[in-house]
Amino acid sequence: MLSIEATNDKEVLDALSQRIFGKAFDGGVGFVLYNENTPIGIAKVLVKDEVATISGIGIVPEERGKGYGDFLTRSLMFNLSEVTRKIVADATCNYFLKFGFEEIDGKMVVESKDIIFPRKCCHVS
């Protein structure tokens, strides 16, 4: 079963960040994706003035291509849309367009109230 949890456990965040991005986790809130209690993904989020900035989402190499990144991203956006006014992805990526994001100044931006959740999720059991 997949689950997502916000954490500030530096040991877990650093270990995942090293495996996925090749560097230690460098601040912000870490959201960890677990598959049967095993951490397999991470997202870094900074929140300031009702704006959540997603500055990194990744899945461990051996679990990529199974839709876990899509699941993590959708879960994260849903949770953030409940508590922030705006969500910003710190990189341009067409993936975010289907959720209602627009490219503005090299970032993907959406008002939380305007997020669209397409029916199809790419997670494969």
C-alpha positions in Angstrom: 0.0 0.0 0.0 1.3 3.5 -0.9 1.3 6.3 1.6 2.8 9.8 1.8 4.0 11.4 5.0 5.5 14.8 5.8 8.7 14.5 7.8 11.7 16.4 9.1 13.6 13.2 9.9 17.0 14.2 8.5 18.3 10.7 8.4 15.5 9.4 6.1 15.5 12.6 4.0 19.2 12.6 3.5 19.4 8.9 2.6 16.6 9.2 0.0 17.9 12.4 -1.4 21.4 10.9 -1.8 19.9 7.9 -3.7 17.7 10.0 -5.9 19.5 13.3 -6.5 23.1 12.5 -5.4 23.1 15.0 -2.6 21.9 15.6 1.0 18.5 17.0 1.6 19.0 20.8 1.9 16.0 22.1 3.9 12.3 22.6 3.5 9.6 20.1 4.3 10.2 16.6 3.1 7.3 14.5 1.9 8.2 10.8 1.7 6.4 8.2 -0.4 6.3 4.8 1.2 5.4 1.5 -0.4 4.6 -1.1 2.3 6.6 1.0 4.9 9.7 1.2 2.6 10.6 4.8 1.6 10.8 5.0 -2.2 10.2 8.6 -3.1 10.7 12.1 -1.9 9.5 15.6 -2.6 10.9 18.9 -1.2 8.5 21.7 -0.4 9.0 25.2 0.8 6.0 27.2 2.1 6.0 30.9 2.5 3.2 33.5 2.5 0.6 30.9 1.4 2.7 29.8 -1.6 4.0 26.2 -1.7 7.1 25.7 -3.9 7.9 22.1 -5.0 11.6 22.1 -5.7 12.3 18.4 -6.2 10.3 15.2 -6.7 12.0 11.9 -7.2 11.7 8.1 -7.0 14.5 5.6 -6.2 16.0 4.2 -9.4 14.7 0.6 -9.0 11.1 1.8 -8.6 10.9 4.2 -11.5 8.6 3.7 -14.4 5.8 2.3 -12.2 3.8 5.5 -11.8 4.9 6.2 -8.3 6.2 9.7 -9.2 2.7 10.5 -10.6 1.1 9.2 -7.5 3.4 11.2 -5.3 2.9 14.4 -7.3 -0.9 14.1 -7.3 -1.0 13.4 -3.6 1.3 16.2 -2.8 -0.7 18.7 -5.0 -3.9 17.6 -3.3 -2.5 18.1 0.2 -0.9 21.4 -0.7 -4.1 22.8 -2.4 -5.9 22.3 0.9 -3.6 24.6 2.9 -2.0 27.0 0.4 -3.2 29.7 -2.0 -0.7 28.9 -4.8 1.5 26.0 -5.9 4.7 26.6 -7.8 6.9 23.9 -9.4 10.5 25.1 -9.4 11.1 23.8 -13.0 9.3 23.9 -16.3 7.8 20.6 -17.2 4.9 19.8 -19.5 3.7 17.2 -17.1 2.2 19.9 -14.9 0.1 21.4 -17.7 -2.6 18.7 -17.4 -3.1 19.9 -13.8 -3.8 23.5 -14.8 -0.3 24.9 -14.3 1.0 27.7 -16.5 4.6 28.5 -17.3 5.5 31.9 -15.7 9.1 33.1 -15.5 10.7 29.7 -15.9 8.4 28.0 -13.3 5.1 26.2 -13.4 2.4 28.0 -11.4 -1.3 27.3 -10.4 -3.7 28.8 -8.0 -4.8 26.1 -5.6 -8.4 26.6 -6.4 -7.7 26.1 -10.1 -6.0 22.7 -9.9 -7.4 20.1 -12.3 -7.0 16.4 -11.4 -7.3 14.3 -14.6 -9.0 10.9 -14.0 -6.1 8.8 -15.1 -3.3 8.2 -12.7 -0.2 6.4 -14.0 0.4 4.3 -10.9 0.6 0.6 -11.7 -0.1 -2.0 -9.0 
